[in-house]
């Protein structure tokens, strides 16, 4: 599967807090966002 970038705009302070919190919890920020997106899509997937 092809990987692509997904850009969002958030306040710099929030981004830095997120990165710091993820690091403190031994988590990769990008992996966290990917997991949250996947969980959201799965939860809200409509039956086709």
C-alpha positions in Angstrom: 0.0 0.0 0.0 1.3 3.4 -0.9 2.2 5.7 2.0 1.3 9.4 1.7 1.6 12.5 3.9 -1.3 14.0 5.8 -0.7 17.5 7.0 -2.7 19.3 9.6 -2.4 22.7 11.2 -2.2 23.0 15.0 -0.7 25.5 17.4 3.0 25.1 17.9 2.7 24.8 21.6 0.2 21.9 21.3 2.5 20.1 18.9 5.4 20.4 21.3 3.3 19.2 24.2 2.1 16.2 22.2 5.6 15.3 21.1 6.9 15.6 24.6 4.1 13.6 26.1 4.4 10.9 23.4 8.2 10.7 24.1 7.6 10.4 27.9 5.3 7.5 27.2 7.7 5.8 24.7 5.3 6.4 21.8 5.9 7.6 18.3 3.7 10.6 17.6 3.1 9.5 14.0 2.2 6.0 15.0 -0.3 7.3 17.6 -2.0 9.5 15.0 -2.2 6.6 12.4 -3.7 4.4 15.1 -6.3 7.0 16.1 -7.3 7.5 12.4 -7.6 3.8 11.8 -9.7 3.3 15.0 -12.0 6.2 14.0 -12.5 4.9 10.5 -13.2 1.4 11.8 -15.7 2.7 14.4 -17.6 4.9 11.9 -17.4 2.6 8.9 -20.8 2.3 7.2 -21.9 -1.2 6.0 -21.5 -1.3 2.3 
